[in-house]
Amino acid sequence: MATKKSAVKAKEPSPISTTKVATKLATVPSAKAAISPTDASGEPVTPSAKTASPPKVKSATPTTKPTTKPGTKKSPPTVQAKAKAKAKTKAKAPDEKRLVKHAVAANDVGSPDNSEEATGEMADAKPKKAPRGSGGTLVIVESPAKAKTIKKYLGAGYVVKASVGHVKDLPKKKMGIDIEHDFAPEYVVIEGKKKVLDEITAAAKLASRVLLAPDPDREGEAIAWHLAEEVRPSNANIFRVLFNEITKKAITESISHPMALNIHKFESQQARRILDRLVGYQISPVLWTKVKRGLSAGRVQSVAVRLVVEREAEIKAFLPVEYWTVDTTVEGGNPPPFVARVVKLDGNKVELHHEGEARDVVHALEAAPPRVASVERKERRKNAPPPFITSKLQQEASSKLRFSPKRTMGLCQRLYEGVEMGDEGPIGLITYMRTDSTRISDDALGEVRAYIAEKFGPASLPAQPIVYKTKKQAQDAHEAIRPTGMKYDPETVRRLWSTGKGGGRDERENEDLLKLYALIWNRFVACQMVAAVFDQTSIDIEVGRVGLRASGQVMKFAGFLEVYAETVEDGAVSEDEGTGALPEVREGEILKLLAVRPEQHFTQPPPRFSEATLVKELEEKGIGRPSTYAAILSTIQDRGYAEKKEGRLNPTELGVMVNSLLVKSFPEIVSTDFTALMEEQLDQVEEGNADWVKLLHRFYEPFKIDLEKAKIEMRDLKREEKPTDQICEKCGKAMVIKWGRNGHFLACTGYPDCRNTKEYTTRADGTLEIVPSTRPTDQLCPTCGSPMVIRRGRFGEFQACSRYPECKTTSPLSLGVACPKPDCGGYLTEKRSKRGKVFFGCSNYSRTKCDFVSWDRPLPQVCPKCAAPFLVKKVSKAGNRIRCIKSDCDYSADEEAPEAGAASA
């Protein structure tokens, strides 16, 4: 985001009296106010009202209670009024929740308008007295890794603290939105963040000023806003700084030009959060009632599920169509022979629908000698692709490196915040990774052009820098994803990491970080190189009634392809692939027909989405934004709506059922057009051209009607019974299809007297096939010696004696890992503690009191480093890791490493 420099070059802006600024902004319109922006509905937004009335917010801490009804206009409070309100607040109970009438006053960070005129007003205003210490400048960032890197650049006089993400959010156990009062949100301190806030506020008391430096996007702005609310009582001298890259130059430049918080960006993020909460917290309970508990619906995730489900429906409904091709091998006076395909018959484009038509063509080819009708040679140029934006990076990392979008963004975060570079300490290697702009700074262009000229020669450098167009709806606040400088090329990074700690937590993560960095580096270098040049040849051949064509191309100059080539998804033929060089032939030359090959084909259905192609689809339809793609894909899989098989997303039965219910009851919510329009309106809020409260009202009024109808009319799967011709073998009554926690199943109509149930599958003809209720194992019953079988119970699968009910011996299901205790003879299995927490222990505990336990899931894989008999998977907020069971072995890998070539999880 470009910083506003004009008002801060002379002197650093000071915190100001909110009353004076509000009064000035209300009476002296800025240049931005003069253009009378409109909201999404086309209604003008009054500049004074917009400036004086930021979002109403319920606070977890006591604040000034508004004296007017919600939604009415109110002039900025006078100093006397504020003093009276403060005294009145102290007299009231400290736990009473009140609306904050003026968010700028609550944060005390100056005008929400970031225009140069408003910034100038702030610079000239008299500073507000606030508690200040002599502890230098406090800089607050999100991540400890970023804090470490930034502290290295700032040195003495600066204290850098990390908030570790958000510090406040809507409450978990209730909606936290006051719908009747213009959707005022109630923010509370996140559980576990009190200690972090205490440390930050203590540091703020000692500091002369506080700089809020979370990530430069909407989410980061919300974090900064909430930090300001908490820090203000300790130090009101608060400013915002933005780091598009973590380099000394960028940090020094940003800190020398601090600014006010951006109220429009905060409102946009807040509106998105409220929208998601309204949808999730009101549709989800309906699904719990009609389907099962634990389900969720989302304004964006449900649209992604719909795309996956509808693609599956296309595949199932697809009817293959037969068609034929006829290829020939011909030879001229100059070798070698080459292939030509039949493209015309009797002067028209050929379409061969069945074998008979193909045979007619073959006969026509054998009736006359081939003759060269024309030879066309031309030069084809292929331009370099633009630098990475978030969606393109996720697609290419998925295709080339087999990284999921979640894994890609996690690695990017580490590269952005700073990774260890030998003796130089942590260095931020890439710019901010959540962007949809292809813009590149002039400094970066100068660096990369110098690098290209030196590395590849002047012939690879275009005369002028290449400028790429950014999509109309893209936010241009950030640059494209690129290296922060040309000093650290991938080989230099590899060399530095080989002699030191490296950037990752282990060797596997070091390698993954390096692969991703090399991908970003190569794409950035390639984007400023000249086009690749191909010599392309087309030969048209006539054989009586039949026309043939042969095409080939040869690379004449590699250009950018010397560095980077894009991946082609879903089996499409790359433009850079051809049949190679064709031999020299002349017009009118008679050729020799060596072979004719008719071949049958069938049209193919559209492929299932991979994670890369689903991100591409979401981007093209305008669904979500750069910061949301990875979360969308993770959520639909975590919720059980889709599962990845052979690298493709398949909808589950649950996903299909939930989608059908939502499409019928909430057609607008799961409409791609509606969701894309909502994203555009949120962008307008961020730009200051729309009012977030009006946007929510326009959304909620029709949504509330659909919600009430859904509570009554939505199909109730829990109570639905579909009759079948199956008969219960226990009581002789008919069985019906019902819906349960694991999907559809057969149940006896004699319930509750008869509790017989069965699993089934549906054959292609629609008939039911009963799935056996047990599966054999190689285990023997320890009680009677009979074979043990696997059964499914309420809590999943377990082993039971095959002689049940005569023998009621059961045992938990083996994880395929033997107990490591010497001479135990048991196996490891999943168990639950008294509080319901999953752990893993020995199956012999009840008999021999074997006390082996592990909180991490054992995996039947030999450690590749020390040959230990099994590995374990550790699940944490930082991600899932696979490590060795032996304490003296340091083997560790990311869970998704199998897709990148590591040991499988």
Salt bridges, closest charged atoms under 4 A:
GLU12 OE1 - ARG209 NH1 2.49
ASP39 OD2 - LYS694 NZ 3.59
GLU43 OE1 - LYS694 NZ 3.26
GLU96 OE1 - ARG98 NH2 2.95
ASP108 OD2 - LYS128 NZ 3.78
GLU121 OE1 - LYS24 NZ 3.76
GLU142 OE1 - LYS146 NZ 3.96
ASP169 OD2 - ARG273 NH2 3.08
ASP178 OD2 - LYS58 NZ 3.40
ASP178 OD2 - HIS181 ND1 2.94
ASP182 OD2 - LYS56 NZ 3.43
ASP182 OD1 - HIS697 NE2 3.02
GLU186 OE2 - LYS97 NZ 2.57
GLU186 OE1 - LYS174 NZ 3.22
ASP198 OD2 - LYS194 NZ 3.21
ASP215 OD1 - LYS146 NZ 2.49
ASP215 OD2 - ARG434 NH1 3.73
GLU219 OE2 - HIS166 NE2 2.71
GLU221 OE1 - ARG240 NE 2.99
GLU229 OE1 - LYS168 NZ 2.91
GLU230 OE2 - LYS168 NZ 3.10
GLU245 OE1 - ARG482 NH2 2.94
GLU253 OE2 - LYS5 NZ 3.13
GLU253 OE2 - HIS257 ND1 3.56
GLU267 OE1 - LYS50 NZ 2.92
GLU267 OE1 - HIS264 ND1 3.96
ASP276 OD1 - ARG299 NE 3.04
GLU310 OE2 - ARG306 NE 2.72
GLU312 OE1 - ARG608 NE 2.70
GLU314 OE2 - ARG311 NE 3.97
ASP327 OD1 - ARG341 NE 2.66
ASP346 OD1 - ARG545 NE 2.88
GLU351 OE1 - HIS353 NE2 3.76
GLU355 OE2 - ARG359 NH2 3.57
GLU357 OE2 - HIS354 NE2 3.69
GLU379 OE1 - ARG381 NH1 3.84
GLU379 OE2 - LYS556 NZ 3.04
GLU420 OE2 - LYS148 NZ 2.95
GLU424 OE1 - LYS487 NZ 3.44
ASP443 OD2 - LYS249 NZ 2.46
ASP476 OD2 - ARG439 NE 3.39
GLU479 OE1 - ARG482 NE 2.72
ASP506 OD2 - ARG881 NH2 1.66
GLU509 OE2 - ARG407 NH1 3.54
GLU509 OE1 - ARG414 NE 3.47
GLU509 OE2 - ARG505 NH2 2.87
GLU509 OE2 - ARG881 NH1 3.96
GLU511 OE2 - ARG494 NH2 3.49
ASP512 OD2 - ARG407 NH2 3.02
ASP512 OD1 - ARG508 NH2 3.15
ASP540 OD1 - ARG549 NE 2.69
GLU542 OE1 - ARG371 NH2 2.79
GLU566 OE2 - ARG523 NH1 3.37
ASP570 OD1 - ARG648 NH2 2.61
GLU575 OE1 - ARG380 NH1 3.45
GLU575 OE1 - LYS382 NZ 3.82
ASP576 OD1 - ARG380 NH2 3.89
GLU584 OE1 - ARG377 NH2 3.03
GLU589 OE1 - ARG586 NH1 3.81
GLU611 OE1 - LYS644 NZ 3.35
GLU617 OE2 - LYS621 NZ 3.74
GLU619 OE2 - LYS471 NZ 3.18
GLU643 OE2 - LYS645 NZ 3.28
GLU653 OE2 - HIS744 ND1 2.58
GLU679 OE1 - ARG272 NH2 2.45
GLU679 OE2 - ARG299 NH1 3.81
ASP683 OD1 - ARG218 NH2 2.30
ASP683 OD2 - ARG625 NH2 2.84
GLU686 OE1 - ARG218 NE 2.54
GLU708 OE2 - LYS711 NZ 3.50
ASP716 OD2 - ARG719 NH1 2.85
GLU720 OE1 - ARG715 NH2 2.66
GLU721 OE2 - LYS738 NZ 3.78
GLU729 OE1 - LYS758 NZ 2.91
GLU759 OE2 - ARG792 NE 3.07
GLU769 OE1 - ARG763 NE 3.85
GLU797 OE2 - ARG775 NH1 2.65
GLU797 OE2 - ARG792 NH2 3.94
GLU830 OE1 - ARG857 NH2 2.62
ASP851 OD1 - LYS821 NZ 3.23
ASP856 OD2 - ARG883 NH2 2.64
ASP890 OD1 - LYS865 NZ 2.43
ASP894 OD1 - ARG407 NH1 3.02
ASP894 OD1 - ARG881 NH1 3.71
GLU895 OE2 - LYS873 NZ 3.21
GLU899 OE2 - LYS644 NZ 2.85
